[in-house]
């Protein structure tokens, strides 16, 4: 039987925002499970700083009785996926890590800090900033003025209340010591037009993982919006190339 699939979303996102265009295709061959992290979707906001181990265990708990499963992580969700594989190696069959990082560089840290600062201001200003770092320049140039205004309005209305804690966790993540001993088939996908997580940062993540495969998407930090079909194909092709583990 094809292993199930878990989805781990990024900071300031939700499962729906980060993955919804992919779910119909990914669900054709396997069950897909997901959970919104604290402060996203309907999950209550945390009352203390987020902990990566806790998010990993929350994600695994969402497997709903599945013995084994692969995990697709996006951005911060890549770190959650890696930690889940480390904490539950007998259950995780594969990882797909998109626009992820082992540790953010100074430029990304500065952008994260600005994101955190703007969370205390007006929503239109924050929305414009998030659009500037989320969308790849080629995609932005193709948007009409009406599409741009609609997108800005959507961002302003859907910022998860738990974003501050998620952004804070992103700045504290450091997987560099544990990745060289990661023993699970892994595909790392870089986003070539990314203005938040530089492609070189994601490539550095791949280089630390033994035998990781590498692929790229021609998108910014919003592949579900910019390249959903190509993203789903990369995930599907990788997962179907793997031998099914014995039950």
C-alpha positions as CSV (number, residue, x, y, z in Angstrom):
1,X,0.0,0.0,0.0
2,X,1.2,3.5,-0.8
3,X,2.3,5.3,2.4
4,X,0.2,8.2,3.5
5,X,1.4,11.8,3.2
6,X,1.7,14.6,5.8
7,X,1.9,18.3,4.9
8,X,3.9,20.8,7.0
9,X,3.2,24.4,6.3
10,X,5.4,27.5,6.6
11,X,5.6,30.4,9.0
12,X,2.7,32.8,8.7
13,X,0.9,30.2,6.6
14,X,-1.8,27.5,6.8
15,X,-2.2,24.1,5.2
16,X,-4.8,25.6,3.0
17,X,-2.7,28.6,1.9
18,X,0.4,26.7,1.3
19,X,-0.9,23.4,-0.2
20,X,-4.5,23.5,-1.3
21,X,-3.9,23.5,-5.1
22,X,-1.7,20.3,-4.7
23,X,-4.0,18.2,-2.5
24,X,-6.4,16.9,-5.2
25,X,-3.5,15.4,-7.2
26,X,-1.5,14.2,-4.2
27,X,-4.7,12.5,-2.8
28,X,-5.2,10.3,-5.9
29,X,-2.8,7.6,-4.7
30,X,-2.6,8.1,-1.0
31,X,-4.3,9.5,2.1
32,X,-3.2,13.1,2.8
33,X,-3.1,14.4,6.4
34,X,-2.2,17.8,7.8
35,X,-2.4,20.1,10.8
36,X,-2.3,23.8,11.2
37,X,0.4,24.8,13.7
38,X,-0.5,27.0,16.7
39,X,-2.0,30.3,15.7
40,X,-2.8,29.1,12.2
41,X,-6.2,28.0,10.9
42,X,-8.4,26.9,13.8
43,X,-5.5,25.8,16.0
44,X,-5.3,28.0,19.1
45,X,-2.4,30.4,19.4
46,X,0.5,29.3,21.6
47,X,1.0,31.0,25.0
48,X,4.8,30.4,25.0
49,X,7.5,30.3,22.3
50,X,7.1,27.5,19.8
51,X,9.2,24.4,20.1
52,X,10.3,22.4,17.0
53,X,9.9,19.1,18.7
54,X,6.4,19.9,19.7
55,X,5.4,20.9,16.2
56,X,7.0,17.7,14.9
57,X,5.0,15.6,17.3
58,X,1.8,17.6,16.4
59,X,2.4,16.8,12.8
60,X,2.9,13.1,13.4
61,X,-0.2,13.0,15.6
62,X,-2.2,14.2,12.5
63,X,-1.3,11.0,10.7
64,X,-4.6,9.6,12.3
65,X,-3.4,6.0,12.9
66,X,-1.2,5.6,9.8
67,X,1.7,3.4,10.5
68,X,4.0,5.0,7.9
69,X,4.0,8.2,5.9
70,X,6.0,10.6,3.8
71,X,6.2,14.3,4.7
72,X,6.1,17.3,2.4
73,X,7.5,20.4,4.2
74,X,7.4,24.0,2.9
75,X,9.7,26.7,4.3
76,X,9.6,26.4,8.1
77,X,7.6,23.2,7.6
78,X,10.8,21.6,6.2
79,X,12.4,21.9,9.6
80,X,9.3,20.4,11.2
81,X,9.5,17.5,8.7
82,X,13.2,16.9,9.4
83,X,12.6,16.8,13.1
84,X,9.6,14.5,12.7
85,X,11.9,12.1,10.8
86,X,14.5,12.3,13.5
87,X,12.0,11.7,16.3
88,X,10.0,9.0,14.5
89,X,12.4,7.3,12.1
90,X,10.4,4.0,12.0
91,X,7.4,5.8,10.6
92,X,8.7,8.4,8.1
93,X,9.4,6.9,4.7
94,X,10.5,9.9,2.7
95,X,10.8,13.7,2.9
96,X,10.1,16.4,0.3
97,X,11.5,19.7,1.4
98,X,10.6,22.8,-0.6
99,X,12.1,26.3,-0.1
100,X,13.6,25.1,3.2
101,X,16.8,25.9,5.1
102,X,19.1,24.4,7.7
103,X,19.7,27.8,9.2
104,X,18.8,31.2,7.8
105,X,21.4,33.6,6.6
106,X,21.8,37.3,7.7
107,X,19.8,38.6,4.8
108,X,16.9,36.3,5.4
109,X,17.1,37.1,9.2
110,X,16.8,40.8,8.4
111,X,13.7,40.2,6.3
112,X,12.2,38.1,9.0
113,X,12.9,40.8,11.5
114,X,11.2,43.4,9.3
115,X,8.2,41.0,8.9
116,X,8.0,40.7,12.7
117,X,8.2,44.5,13.1
118,X,5.5,45.2,10.6
119,X,3.1,42.8,12.3
120,X,2.6,45.6,14.9
121,X,1.6,48.1,12.2
122,X,-1.2,48.5,9.7
123,X,-2.2,45.5,7.6
124,X,-1.9,47.1,4.1
125,X,1.8,48.0,4.7
126,X,2.5,44.5,6.0
127,X,0.6,43.0,3.0
128,X,2.7,45.0,0.5
129,X,5.9,43.9,2.2
130,X,4.9,40.2,2.3
131,X,4.0,40.3,-1.4
132,X,7.4,41.8,-2.2
133,X,9.2,38.9,-0.6
134,X,6.7,36.1,-1.3
135,X,6.2,36.4,-5.1
136,X,8.9,35.9,-7.7
137,X,9.5,38.9,-9.9
138,X,8.4,37.2,-13.2
139,X,5.1,36.2,-11.6
140,X,4.5,39.7,-10.2
141,X,5.1,41.3,-13.6
142,X,2.3,39.2,-15.1
143,X,-0.2,40.3,-12.5
144,X,-2.7,42.9,-13.5
145,X,-3.4,45.9,-11.3
146,X,-6.7,44.3,-10.3
147,X,-5.1,41.0,-9.4
148,X,-2.4,42.8,-7.4
149,X,-5.0,44.7,-5.3
150,X,-7.0,41.6,-4.8
151,X,-3.9,39.7,-3.6
152,X,-2.9,42.5,-1.2
153,X,-6.4,42.5,0.2
154,X,-6.4,38.7,0.7
155,X,-3.0,38.8,2.5
156,X,-4.2,41.6,4.8
157,X,-7.3,39.6,5.7
158,X,-5.7,36.2,6.3
159,X,-2.5,36.8,8.3
160,X,-2.6,34.1,11.0
161,X,-2.6,35.4,14.6
162,X,0.2,33.0,15.5
163,X,2.6,34.5,12.9
164,X,4.8,36.3,15.5
165,X,5.6,33.0,17.2
166,X,6.1,31.2,13.9
167,X,8.5,33.9,12.6
168,X,10.4,33.8,15.9
169,X,10.8,30.0,15.7
170,X,12.1,30.3,12.1
171,X,14.9,32.6,13.3
172,X,15.9,30.1,16.0
173,X,16.0,26.9,13.8
174,X,19.5,25.4,13.3
175,X,19.6,21.8,11.8
176,X,23.2,21.9,10.6
177,X,24.4,19.3,13.2
178,X,21.6,16.8,12.7
179,X,21.2,16.8,8.9
180,X,24.3,14.7,8.1
181,X,22.9,11.8,10.0
182,X,19.4,12.0,8.4
183,X,18.7,8.5,7.0
184,X,15.5,8.8,4.9
185,X,15.0,9.3,1.2
186,X,14.8,13.0,0.6
187,X,14.0,15.4,-2.3
188,X,15.0,19.0,-1.8
189,X,13.3,21.5,-4.1
190,X,14.7,25.0,-4.5
191,X,12.5,28.0,-5.6
192,X,14.6,29.8,-8.2
193,X,12.9,33.3,-7.9
194,X,12.7,33.2,-4.1
195,X,13.3,36.5,-2.4
196,X,12.8,35.3,1.2
197,X,14.7,32.0,1.3
198,X,17.6,32.3,-1.2
199,X,18.0,29.3,-3.6
200,X,21.6,29.0,-2.3
201,X,20.2,28.5,1.2
202,X,18.0,25.7,0.1
203,X,20.8,24.2,-1.9
204,X,23.0,24.2,1.3
205,X,20.2,22.3,3.0
206,X,20.3,19.6,0.3
207,X,24.1,19.4,0.5
208,X,23.9,18.5,4.2
209,X,21.5,15.6,3.7
210,X,23.2,12.3,2.6
211,X,22.1,11.3,-0.9
212,X,19.4,14.0,-1.2
213,X,18.0,14.5,-4.6
214,X,17.7,18.1,-5.9
215,X,15.1,19.8,-8.1
216,X,14.1,23.4,-8.8
217,X,10.9,25.3,-9.4
218,X,10.7,28.5,-11.4
219,X,8.8,30.3,-8.7
220,X,9.2,32.6,-5.7
221,X,8.3,31.8,-2.2
222,X,4.7,31.0,-3.1
223,X,4.9,27.8,-5.3
224,X,1.3,26.8,-4.6
225,X,0.3,30.0,-6.3
226,X,3.1,30.4,-8.9
227,X,3.8,26.8,-10.0
228,X,1.3,24.4,-8.4
229,X,1.2,21.8,-11.2
230,X,5.0,21.6,-11.5
231,X,5.4,21.3,-7.8
232,X,2.8,18.5,-7.5
233,X,4.5,16.7,-10.3
234,X,7.9,16.9,-8.6
235,X,6.5,15.5,-5.4
236,X,4.5,12.8,-7.1
237,X,7.3,11.7,-9.3
238,X,9.7,11.4,-6.4
239,X,7.3,9.5,-4.1
240,X,6.3,7.0,-6.8
241,X,9.9,6.3,-7.6
242,X,10.5,5.0,-4.1
243,X,9.9,1.3,-3.2
244,X,7.0,0.9,-0.9
245,X,8.1,-0.1,2.6
246,X,7.0,-3.5,3.9
247,X,4.1,-3.4,6.3
